[in-house]
Amino acid sequence: MNKIHLCIDALSADVADKLAQESGMTITEALQAFMETKTYALLFDSNSLLYLESAEYVFDMLQAEKRNDWEYWTEE
């Protein structure tokens, strides 16, 4: 496994933990829910470099996605 995938795995675990704490889901349920989002898909987009960001940043992006507020993340 390369370093990028290790970063993605660590970020995914941290985001799932935050999601589980916020929503009352189990870690497994939270991870499954996260894996079905656009934010998760962006972790694998090498052009986004999202895997370099903090778990808090990715979690905030996930929350914006849930609110359908993508404009904030696409502003330059």
Buried (B, 14 or more C-beta within 10 A) or exposed (E): EEEBEEBBEEBBBBBBBBBBEEEEBEEEBBBEBBEEBEBBEBBEEEEBEBBEBEBEBBBBBBBBBEEEEEEEBEEE
